[in-house]
Amino acid sequence: MQNFIKNSIQSQKVFYRYFRRKGFRRFLKENVLESEGSNETKAKSIALGIFIGISPFWGLHSFLAISLSVYFKLNKVLTFMASQITFPPLIPFIIFLSVLVGAPFVGGETSFENITFDMEFVKSNLLQYVIGSLILAFFAGVFFGILSYLVLRLFSKN
């Protein structure tokens, strides 16, 4: 299990080095606008990546992104790039939103006042987090998929 976690962290480091070396503009131009595939395929790739990135499959994001993009014949780079939405500064917000979104579906209420994130909190809110995370991942994937399709259609060469 430790090797799996190390490999997952290593894959994120490789991606960030690659991204940093190219720069945002060049990366966007080469890997998004000029990449092979239609705008629909690119948008589906981004939507799948966002869904996987927000989903509660911690530690499996990179593996799932590449595997599912190969299975569905999507753009692997875009799917992997979009699945990296869970970089450390955003993780607390994703968890917070997942717990809030899951509360109405589980029937629980979570007060974030004077809260300590210990095992008791995790035990009492795990189902709420998982359900909320899957719902949030679905809607975020659909939203960013539609948004990316519109942006790609606007900037792509006809």
C-alpha positions in Angstrom: 0.0 0.0 0.0 2.9 2.4 0.8 4.3 1.8 -2.7 1.0 2.5 -4.3 0.8 5.9 -2.4 4.3 6.7 -3.3 3.6 6.0 -7.0 0.5 8.1 -6.9 2.4 11.1 -5.4 5.3 10.5 -7.8 2.9 10.7 -10.8 1.6 14.1 -9.6 5.1 15.4 -9.3 6.0 14.3 -12.8 2.8 16.0 -14.1 3.6 19.3 -12.3 7.2 19.3 -13.5 6.0 18.7 -17.1 3.4 21.5 -16.7 5.9 23.9 -15.2 8.5 23.2 -17.9 6.1 24.0 -20.7 4.2 26.9 -19.1 0.5 27.4 -19.1 0.1 28.9 -22.6 2.2 26.4 -24.4 0.7 23.5 -22.4 -2.8 24.7 -23.2 -2.0 25.2 -26.9 -0.2 21.9 -27.5 -2.2 19.6 -25.3 -5.7 21.1 -25.5 -6.3 23.2 -28.6 -4.0 21.3 -31.0 -4.4 17.8 -29.6 -6.1 15.1 -31.6 -9.8 14.5 -31.3 -12.9 16.5 -31.6 -14.1 19.2 -29.2 -16.7 16.7 -27.9 -13.9 14.1 -27.1 -11.8 16.8 -25.4 -14.8 18.0 -23.3 -15.7 14.4 -22.3 -12.1 13.9 -21.3 -12.1 16.9 -19.1 -15.5 16.0 -17.6 -14.3 12.4 -16.8 -11.1 13.8 -15.2 -13.0 16.2 -13.0 -15.4 13.5 -12.0 -12.5 11.2 -11.1 -10.6 14.0 -9.3 -13.5 14.8 -7.0 -14.7 11.3 -6.4 -13.8 9.6 -3.1 -11.4 7.1 -4.7 -8.3 8.7 -2.9 -5.1 7.3 -4.2 -6.6 5.8 -7.3 -7.2 9.0 -9.3 -4.2 8.7 -11.6 -4.8 5.0 -12.3 -8.6 5.5 -12.9 -8.0 8.5 -15.1 -5.6 6.7 -17.4 -7.5 3.4 -17.4 -11.0 4.9 -18.1 -9.7 7.3 -20.7 -8.2 4.3 -22.6 -11.4 2.3 -22.2 -13.6 5.1 -23.4 -11.1 6.2 -26.1 -10.7 9.7 -24.8 -7.7 12.0 -24.6 -5.5 10.6 -21.8 -3.5 13.8 -21.2 -6.6 15.9 -20.7 -8.3 13.3 -18.5 -5.2 13.0 -16.3 -4.7 16.8 -16.2 -8.3 17.4 -15.1 -8.1 14.6 -12.5 -5.4 16.6 -10.7 -8.0 19.0 -9.4 -7.4 17.6 -5.9 -4.1 19.3 -5.2 -3.5 20.1 -1.5 -5.0 23.6 -1.3 -8.3 22.5 -2.7 -8.8 19.3 -0.7 -10.3 20.9 2.4 -12.9 22.7 0.2 -13.8 19.6 -1.7 -14.3 17.6 1.5 -16.3 20.5 3.0 -18.5 20.7 0.0 -18.9 16.9 -0.2 -20.1 16.7 3.4 -22.5 19.6 2.8 -23.9 18.1 -0.4 -24.3 14.7 1.2 -26.1 15.9 4.3 -29.6 16.1 2.8 -29.3 12.7 1.2 -28.2 10.9 4.4 -30.5 12.9 6.7 -27.6 14.0 8.8 -26.5 17.5 9.8 -23.0 18.4 10.3 -22.0 21.5 12.3 -18.6 22.8 11.5 -18.4 24.9 14.6 -15.8 23.8 17.2 -15.1 20.7 15.1 -12.0 18.5 15.4 -11.2 16.3 12.5 -10.5 13.0 14.4 -11.6 9.4 13.8 -14.9 10.0 15.5 -15.8 12.7 13.0 -14.8 10.5 10.1 -16.8 7.5 11.4 -19.9 9.6 11.9 -19.7 11.4 8.5 -18.2 8.8 6.2 -21.3 7.8 4.3 -22.4 11.5 4.1 -19.0 12.4 2.6 -19.0 9.5 0.1 -22.5 10.2 -1.2 -21.9 13.9 -1.3 -18.6 13.4 -3.0 -20.2 11.3 -5.8 -23.0 13.8 -6.3 -20.6 16.8 -6.3 -18.3 14.9 -8.7 -21.1 14.2 -11.1 -22.4 17.8 -11.3 -18.9 19.3 -11.4 -18.0 16.9 -14.2 -21.1 17.9 -16.2 -20.6 21.6 -15.5 -16.9 21.6 -16.5 -17.5 19.3 -19.5 -20.1 21.8 -20.9 -18.0 24.8 -20.0 -14.9 23.3 -21.7 -16.9 22.3 -24.8 -18.1 25.9 -25.1 -14.6 27.3 -24.6 -13.0 24.8 -27.0 -15.6 25.7 -29.6 -14.9 29.3 -29.2 -11.1 29.0 -29.5 -10.7 26.1 -31.8 -9.8 26.5 -35.5 -12.7 25.5 -37.7 
